[in-house]
């Protein structure tokens, strides 16, 4: 009876102030609001599309309310859109592009009662964490498929922005290519945009015209894969499964699975257990995956990829383990040495076999 009276008194006191407290009264899941800021449109068939599929799945599963803003430029508008989501009552906000980092930090300081998670960044605060996938692992595996498929030994790569994430992906892909085909090169064209189908198509076509018979990408749409298919070339996509766009020449794609991660973070935040950790998950826990194989990928290639994937997941080996040389033939990682996470997060040099500059032109 004393416990019942204590709870009733707690509720009455808080009600008089218009407050709630865990243990006295809890909001329904529907009242927990989560916001998402996207750099591209939800229909990009790639990066933003995969974030939004996860948002929809978790909203339905947990019964929460979510809001999203698409095609937000990597500038001051990010802060404006965060402000709007806070006004809607969002208590957890995901900002999903590297260029949103400083604005997310600014808003996290301004709104200490709101929790934030920023994708691919490195700055944290008490109410701000970061999350990223070791996509370089899946890119290495896709590189094996590309290295086995090329006949000209010229592979093309359309790349968005010259930042460590993109450079690291190109390097990992190239290491995968040359692990099975040491004569092959990876030729890089910078587009200076995350998502612009017309520019992505133009970049891919320039690589095909230069003699590349396999193309890869760090871009958000399927434009490059479609262009390769039209030219009778092979392709690896990115972010989502793009096999439907190139049923003949598609090899595979490094892809994302955000659903499990978003479910965990949102449930923790709802229970008052938000963590401002820096997350960098790999193939071993499913945040990054390798897509299904296209019809031209041989059983031999599938076996090679499967064996390397198992080795990476075991933790006994990772992609950036020496010896590894740079473009000029200098040893950057000695035999038996493995790059640290900090070194990978600041990686701005190309490995041997890449044709191109780390600076966009």
Long-range contacts (C-beta under 8 A, 24 or more apart in sequence): 22-272, 28-63, 29-62, 29-63, 29-64, 29-270, 30-63, 30-64, 30-65, 31-65, 32-64, 32-65, 32-91, 32-92, 32-266, 32-269, 32-270, 33-64, 33-65, 33-66, 33-67, 33-88, 33-89, 33-90, 33-91, 33-92, 34-59, 34-64, 34-65, 34-66, 34-67, 34-90, 34-91, 34-92, 34-93, 34-94, 34-266, 34-269, 35-66, 35-67, 35-68, 35-69, 35-82, 35-85, 35-86, 35-88, 35-90, 35-92, 35-93, 35-94, 36-66, 36-67, 36-68, 36-69, 36-93, 36-94, 36-96, 37-68, 37-69, 37-72, 37-78, 37-81, 37-82, 37-85, 37-93, 37-94, 37-95, 37-96, 37-97, 37-100, 38-68, 38-69, 38-70, 38-71, 38-72, 38-96, 38-97, 39-71, 39-72, 39-73, 39-74, 39-96, 39-97, 39-99, 39-100, 39-194, 39-195, 40-70, 40-71, 40-194, 40-195, 40-220, 41-70, 41-71, 41-195, 42-68, 42-70, 44-195, 44-220, 44-221, 45-221, 45-222, 45-240, 45-242, 45-245, 46-195, 46-219, 46-220, 46-221, 46-222, 46-237, 46-238, 46-239, 46-240, 46-242, 47-96, 47-194, 47-195, 47-220, 47-238, 47-239, 47-256, 48-96, 48-195, 48-220, 49-239, 49-240, 50-239, 50-240, 50-255, 50-256, 50-257, 50-258, 51-94, 51-96, 51-256, 51-258, 53-258, 53-259, 54-257, 54-258, 54-259, 54-261, 54-262, 55-262, 57-259, 58-259, 58-262, 58-263, 58-266, 61-263, 62-263, 62-266, 62-267, 62-270, 64-266, 64-270, 72-100, 74-98, 74-99, 74-100, 75-99, 75-103, 76-103, 78-103, 78-104, 79-103, 79-106, 79-107, 82-107, 83-107, 86-111, 86-114, 90-114, 91-115, 91-269, 92-116, 92-117, 92-265, 92-266, 92-269, 92-274, 93-117, 94-118, 94-119, 94-262, 95-119, 97-194, 98-161, 98-163, 98-165, 104-128, 115-269, 115-274, 117-265, 120-165, 122-278, 122-345, 124-276, 124-278, 125-276, 126-276, 127-274, 127-276, 128-276, 129-274, 129-275, 129-276, 129-277, 129-278, 129-279, 130-278, 130-279, 131-261, 131-265, 131-278, 131-279, 131-280, 131-281, 132-165, 132-279, 132-280, 132-281, 133-256, 133-280, 133-281, 133-282, 133-287, 133-288, 134-280, 134-281, 134-282, 134-283, 134-287, 134-288, 135-165, 135-169, 135-254, 135-256, 135-288, 136-168, 136-169, 136-171, 136-172, 136-319, 136-320, 136-344, 137-172, 137-282, 137-283, 137-288, 137-312, 137-318, 137-319, 138-254, 138-255, 138-283, 138-288, 138-289, 138-290, 139-169, 139-172, 139-173, 139-176, 139-254, 140-172, 140-173, 140-175, 140-176, 140-179, 140-308, 140-312, 140-319, 141-176, 141-252, 141-254, 141-290, 141-305, 141-308, 141-309, 142-173, 142-176, 142-216, 142-236, 142-251, 142-252, 142-253, 142-254, 142-290, 143-172, 143-173, 143-174, 143-175, 143-176, 143-177, 143-178, 143-179, 143-216, 144-176, 144-177, 144-179, 144-180, 144-301, 144-304, 144-305, 144-308, 145-236, 145-251, 145-252, 145-293, 145-297, 145-301, 145-305, 146-173, 146-176, 146-177, 146-184, 146-214, 146-216, 146-234, 146-236, 146-251, 147-176, 147-177, 147-178, 147-179, 147-180, 147-181, 147-184, 148-180, 148-181, 148-297, 148-298, 148-300, 148-301, 148-304, 149-213, 149-214, 149-234, 149-251, 149-296, 149-297, 149-301, 150-177, 150-181, 150-184, 150-213, 150-214, 150-234, 151-213, 152-211, 152-212, 152-213, 153-181, 153-183, 153-184, 153-185, 154-184, 154-185, 154-187, 154-210, 154-211, 154-212, 154-213, 155-184, 155-185, 155-186, 155-187, 155-212, 155-213, 155-214, 155-215, 155-216, 156-186, 156-187, 156-189, 156-204, 156-207, 156-208, 156-210, 156-212, 156-214, 156-215, 156-216, 157-186, 157-187, 157-188, 157-189, 157-207, 157-215, 157-216, 157-217, 157-218, 158-189, 158-191, 158-200, 158-203, 158-204, 158-207, 158-215, 158-216, 158-217, 158-218, 158-219, 158-224, 159-188, 159-189, 159-190, 159-191, 159-217, 159-218, 159-219, 160-190, 160-191, 160-192, 160-193, 160-194, 160-218, 160-219, 160-220, 161-190, 161-192, 161-193, 161-194, 161-360, 162-190, 162-348, 162-358, 162-359, 162-360, 164-344, 164-345, 164-346, 164-347, 164-348, 166-218, 167-347, 167-348, 167-349, 167-350, 167-358, 168-344, 168-347, 169-218, 170-218, 170-350, 170-354, 171-320, 171-347, 171-349, 171-350, 171-351, 171-354, 172-319, 172-320, 173-216, 174-350, 174-351, 174-353, 174-354, 175-319, 175-320, 175-324, 175-351, 175-353, 176-308, 176-319, 177-353, 178-352, 178-353, 179-308, 180-304, 184-353, 185-353, 185-354, 185-355, 186-216, 186-353, 186-354, 186-355, 187-212, 187-355, 187-356, 188-350, 188-354, 188-355, 188-356, 188-357, 189-356, 190-356, 190-360, 190-361, 191-219, 192-360, 194-219, 194-220, 195-219, 195-220, 195-221, 196-221, 197-221, 197-223, 198-223, 200-224, 201-226, 201-227, 204-228, 205-231, 208-233, 214-251, 225-250, 234-296, 237-291, 241-291, 241-292, 242-291, 243-291, 243-292, 243-294, 246-294, 247-294, 247-295, 248-294, 248-295, 248-296, 249-294, 249-296, 250-294, 251-293, 251-294, 251-296, 251-297, 252-290, 252-291, 252-292, 252-293, 252-294, 252-297, 253-290, 253-291, 254-288, 254-289, 254-290, 254-291, 255-288, 255-289, 255-290, 255-291, 256-287, 256-288, 256-289, 257-286, 257-287, 257-288, 257-289, 258-287, 260-286, 260-287, 261-287, 280-341, 282-312, 282-313, 283-309, 283-312, 283-313, 284-312, 284-313, 284-315, 320-344, 324-351, 324-352, 325-351, 325-352, 326-350, 326-351, 326-352, 327-351, 327-352, 327-354
